């Protein structure tokens, strides 16, 4: 009796293993897979620097907006509550220390217009940049002490003098266009001004 499982002279073929079947289903040869990996590595190498650059640009812009919002908040609070409001480099515990390189600032109701957080004053905003952020801050003129907003919206020093100056937001991780100045004019308005220090961060002057 003839064996039904006999192959009748047809050469036997081994079934491809799982790895081979996956490659065959994709229609790729080993050489094509290696080429795809090489191209992916090149694209990744090109993409990482671009992403890093975009991240630094975003941090510079977000910090600028954060500081501008704090200043606008101080000015609007002074007008709405009819009290002097101070914006300065400092923190709730120390008050105004004027050290912008510390990258912290506060906004507080300053009833006696002296640039100090007294017991009767209240802090409305206290912010600090994270340690991982590489943005640098500096300020000149009244920013070295305190900017006090009058209920009229005008910017003054603690002794009541006209206040005008600039607050600089800068990073050394960008080449061109690596800084923005928030220029304070006597009316109390801030005008952003793009600056290019070619990767350097000189203090505001």
C-alpha positions as a printed NumPy array, in Angstrom:
array([[  0.   ,   0.   ,   0.   ],
       [  1.346,   3.393,  -1.017],
       [  2.245,   5.794,   1.769],
       [ -0.162,   8.775,   1.452],
       [  2.462,  11.081,   3.079],
       [  5.125,  10.295,   0.516],
       [  6.22 ,  13.415,  -1.442],
       [  6.398,  11.558,  -4.773],
       [  9.764,  13.024,  -5.648],
       [  8.865,  16.661,  -4.894],
       [ 11.832,  18.281,  -3.167],
       [ 11.076,  19.135,   0.456],
       [ 11.12 ,  22.822,   1.454],
       [ 11.707,  24.062,   4.948],
       [  9.134,  26.468,   6.263],
       [ 10.609,  29.916,   6.985],
       [ 11.105,  30.792,  10.61 ],
       [  9.146,  33.572,  12.393],
       [ 11.833,  36.258,  11.829],
       [ 12.058,  35.47 ,   8.131],
       [  8.273,  35.48 ,   7.758],
       [  8.092,  38.987,   9.306],
       [ 10.744,  40.309,   6.929],
       [  9.061,  38.655,   3.96 ],
       [  5.695,  40.124,   4.935],
       [  7.263,  43.594,   4.975],
       [  8.879,  42.941,   1.653],
       [ 12.31 ,  44.037,   2.965],
       [ 15.68 ,  42.46 ,   2.538],
       [ 18.368,  42.607,   5.212],
       [ 20.23 ,  45.227,   3.168],
       [ 17.117,  47.38 ,   2.966],
       [ 16.59 ,  47.116,   6.71 ],
       [ 20.161,  48.218,   7.374],
       [ 19.713,  51.148,   4.99 ],
       [ 16.511,  52.202,   6.772],
       [ 18.275,  52.091,  10.151],
       [ 21.145,  54.204,   8.797],
       [ 18.765,  56.815,   7.345],
       [ 16.819,  56.968,  10.616],
       [ 20.041,  57.605,  12.532],
       [ 20.959,  60.483,  10.214],
       [ 17.501,  62.046,  10.519],
       [ 17.623,  61.701,  14.301],
       [ 21.011,  63.41 ,  14.351],
       [ 19.595,  66.296,  12.344],
       [ 16.422,  66.52 ,  14.404],
       [ 17.91 ,  66.658,  17.91 ],
       [ 19.794,  69.977,  17.424],
       [ 16.717,  71.528,  15.8  ],
       [ 14.536,  70.416,  18.708],
       [ 17.062,  71.739,  21.234],
       [ 17.145,  75.122,  19.471],
       [ 13.342,  75.306,  19.424],
       [ 13.213,  74.462,  23.132],
       [ 15.587,  77.311,  24.048],
       [ 13.622,  79.771,  21.89 ],
       [ 10.426,  78.667,  23.632],
       [ 11.968,  79.122,  27.089],
       [ 13.152,  82.62 ,  26.208],
       [  9.702,  83.59 ,  24.94 ],
       [  7.807,  82.015,  27.85 ],
       [ 10.027,  83.713,  30.464],
       [  9.57 ,  87.062,  28.699],
       [  5.796,  86.582,  28.737],
       [  5.865,  85.487,  32.377],
       [  7.716,  88.633,  33.474],
       [  5.589,  90.881,  31.291],
       [  2.447,  89.364,  32.811],
       [  3.814,  89.975,  36.326],
       [  4.474,  93.641,  35.508],
       [  1.044,  94.084,  33.915],
       [ -0.54 ,  92.399,  36.936],
       [  1.183,  94.906,  39.241],
       [  0.033,  97.874,  37.175],
       [ -3.547,  96.656,  36.832],
       [ -3.788,  95.794,  40.545],
       [ -2.653,  99.301,  41.468],
       [ -5.355, 100.807,  39.242],
       [ -8.153,  98.477,  40.323],
       [ -7.488,  98.659,  44.087],
       [ -6.318, 102.285,  44.098],
       [ -3.155, 101.447,  46.035],
       [  0.562, 101.472,  45.157],
       [  1.799,  98.076,  43.968],
       [  5.453,  97.099,  43.718],
       [  7.172,  94.793,  41.217],
       [ 10.757,  93.79 ,  41.967],
       [ 13.391,  91.058,  42.09 ],
       [ 12.839,  89.338,  45.424],
       [ 10.747,  86.852,  47.341],
       [  7.981,  86.863,  49.913],
       [ 10.362,  86.211,  52.826],
       [ 13.016,  88.832,  52.018],
       [ 11.023,  91.357,  50.048],
       [ 12.864,  93.261,  47.304],
       [ 16.556,  92.373,  47.067],
       [ 17.029,  93.66 ,  43.507],
       [ 19.129,  90.654,  42.451],
       [ 17.679,  89.621,  39.103],
       [ 20.382,  86.953,  38.568],
       [ 18.586,  85.067,  41.362],
       [ 15.721,  84.75 ,  38.823],
       [ 12.902,  85.383,  41.266],
       [ 10.391,  88.225,  41.557],
       [  7.363,  89.373,  43.511],
       [  4.366,  91.662,  43.152],
       [  2.88 ,  93.08 ,  46.346],
       [  0.573,  95.805,  47.591],
       [  2.871,  98.522,  48.913],
       [  0.621, 100.882,  50.854],
       [  3.39 , 103.216,  52.034],
       [  5.122, 103.215,  48.623],
       [  8.523, 102.313,  50.133],
       [  9.426,  99.189,  48.139],
       [  9.395,  96.966,  51.252],
       [  6.983,  94.204,  52.216],
       [  5.56 ,  95.47 ,  55.506],
       [  3.209,  93.494,  57.793],
       [  0.175,  95.358,  56.412],
       [  1.188,  94.638,  52.803],
       [  0.118,  91.534,  50.911],
       [  2.061,  89.594,  48.297],
       [ -0.048,  89.075,  45.186],
       [  2.477,  87.119,  43.115],
       [  5.749,  85.322,  43.865],
       [  7.582,  83.428,  41.114],
       [ 10.959,  81.817,  40.505],
       [ 12.464,  80.195,  37.423],
       [ 13.306,  76.476,  37.796],
       [ 16.948,  75.567,  38.371],
       [ 17.016,  73.682,  35.06 ],
       [ 16.108,  76.819,  33.113],
       [ 19.146,  78.48 ,  31.506],
       [ 17.57 ,  81.918,  30.974],
       [ 19.444,  84.83 ,  32.581],
       [ 17.905,  88.02 ,  33.961],
       [ 19.308,  91.486,  34.605],
       [ 17.851,  94.935,  35.136],
       [ 19.002,  98.526,  35.268],
       [ 17.705, 101.774,  36.781],
       [ 14.691, 101.202,  39.057],
       [ 14.861,  97.449,  38.503],
       [ 17.938,  97.35 ,  40.744],
       [ 15.61 ,  98.188,  43.642],
       [ 11.88 ,  98.308,  42.978],
       [  9.331,  99.598,  40.496],
       [  6.258, 100.993,  42.228],
       [  3.085, 101.437,  40.188],
       [  0.862, 104.323,  41.192],
       [ -2.949, 103.929,  40.934],
       [ -2.757, 106.163,  37.845],
       [ -0.634, 103.46 ,  36.207],
       [  2.567, 105.512,  36.224],
       [  5.817, 103.78 ,  37.172],
       [  7.829, 105.319,  39.994],
       [ 10.798, 104.554,  42.207],
       [ 10.255, 103.988,  45.926],
       [ 10.96 , 107.676,  46.587],
       [  8.36 , 108.765,  44.029],
       [ 10.685, 109.695,  41.169],
       [  9.986, 108.965,  37.514],
       [ 10.911, 105.347,  36.718],
       [ 12.276, 104.164,  33.381],
       [ 14.642, 101.316,  32.584],
       [ 14.94 ,  97.886,  31.081],
       [ 14.658,  94.311,  32.243],
       [ 16.726,  91.89 ,  30.131],
       [ 15.855,  88.244,  29.471],
       [ 18.767,  86.464,  27.797],
       [ 20.3  ,  83.067,  27.01 ],
       [ 23.797,  82.024,  25.921],
       [ 22.417,  78.934,  24.198],
       [ 21.302,  80.907,  21.149],
       [ 23.441,  82.756,  18.645],
       [ 21.412,  85.443,  16.909],
       [ 18.369,  86.919,  18.621],
       [ 19.311,  85.595,  22.054],
       [ 17.701,  88.274,  24.228],
       [ 14.609,  90.405,  24.791],
       [ 14.48 ,  93.657,  26.757],
       [ 11.292,  94.742,  28.484],
       [ 11.628,  98.515,  28.245],
       [  9.735, 100.403,  30.949],
       [  8.619, 103.937,  30.131],
       [  7.322, 106.472,  32.622],
       [  3.663, 105.869,  31.775],
       [  4.091, 102.391,  33.264],
       [  3.91 , 100.509,  29.975],
       [  6.436,  97.885,  28.913],
       [  7.639,  97.601,  25.343],
       [  9.377,  94.313,  24.353],
       [ 12.526,  94.871,  22.31 ],
       [ 14.356,  91.98 ,  20.588],
       [ 18.124,  92.096,  21.065],
       [ 21.01 ,  90.25 ,  19.43 ],
       [ 24.189,  89.776,  21.486],
       [ 25.587,  86.892,  19.399],
       [ 25.357,  84.379,  22.215],
       [ 26.584,  86.721,  24.96 ],
       [ 24.461,  88.036,  27.842],
       [ 25.712,  91.458,  28.925],
       [ 23.877,  93.003,  31.878],
       [ 21.191,  95.564,  31.12 ],
       [ 22.647,  99.042,  31.071]])
